[in-house]
Amino acid sequence: MESLRPIYNPFNSYFTERMSSNASEEFIKLIKIASCLPRTDVLKKENNYWKGVCRSLIFRFPDDLEILLIPKNKNIKNSEGTIQIRSASRIGQSDLGVNKKRVGNLLYELEKLS
């Protein structure tokens, strides 16, 4: 997988990517954080890709959370790896900012570990 799917509705989904010289380490930390989120079930875990479904507290609406590591290019000196994070609602036209907040919390927790 070269990239996560783009978001189609910015009102019910969120996508971000960050470059890092320690992308592999950050990916592992993000996976640990994401796997411990409340009401989250891991659907797929591979070397560079993780996918889970997060459910809302009251109505149990499902949101897909994906994290992808795009490793640094070994042929390019000083290249950085990239981590993409995508969180998207499966139902509804608006998530009231839940997916953006989820991704923000993941990155906040990652910074606390660094």
N, C-alpha and C positions, 0 to 999 in steps of 0.2 A: 504494500500500500504506500503510495507516494504522498498522499494528502488526505485529510478528512474531507467529507462532503461539505460543500458550502451550505450556509443557512439560507433558507428561502423566505422566512418571515422573521424580521428582526424584533417583532413584538412578542414572540414566544420562544426565542432561541438566542444563543450567544456563542460567539466563536472568538478565540484569541490565539495568538502564537507568540512564543518568546524564544529568542536565540540565547544560547549559553555555551560557554566553553566546558561546562560540567553538565551538559544536557542528559547524559546517561544516568548520572547520580540523581539529578532532579526528577527524572522520569520515575525512578524507583521510589523515591520519597512521595511523589504525587500519587502513585498507585497505592501505597500504604495508606495515605490520608483518605483517598477516595473510597477505598475498600471499607473503611471504618465509618463512613457517613451513615447517619441513621436511615433506616428503611431503604438501604441500597443492596441490591443483589448483583453479584458479578456474573456477567453473561459470557465474557470471553477475556482470556488473558494469554497474550503471546509475548514474544521477545520485545517487540517495539510497539505493541498495541494493547489497549485495555478498554473494555466496554462494560458498563453497568447500567442498571435501570434504578432510578431514584423515585420513590413514591412520596406524594404529599401526605402530610400528617392526617388530615381529616377525610378527604375524599379519595385518597390513594391514587391520584392522577399520576401516570407514568411519564417520566422524563428520561431520555437517553443521555448518558454522559460518556464521552469518548475522550481518550487521551492517546496521542500518537507521538512517538519519538522518531524524528528524521535525523539519523546520525550525521555527524560531521563528515565531510568529504576528505578522505585520507590523502587524496591527490592534491589538495589545495592547502598550502601552508597557512596556519592560523585560522582555519575555517572553524565555525561554530556549529554545534548541533541545534536543532529546532524542536521545540515541543509545541504541538497543537492541542488545544482543548476545545471541545464542542459540547454544549449542553442544550438540548432541544426538547420541547414538549411534544408529546405524541398527539395530544388532544387540545383543541381550543385555538383561538386566534390571539390570545394574550395570556402571558404568564405573570403579569404584574411585577416583572423584574426578578422573578425567582431564579431563573437560569443564570443571569448575569451575577446575581448575588452568590450563587453556588460556586461559580468559577472564581469570583473574587475571594471567597473564603478559602478555597483550595490554595490559591496563590499566597494568601496571607499566612496560612498554616505552613506553607513551604518556606516562606521567609523566616518564620520563627525557628525552623529547624536548621537554617543556614548560619 
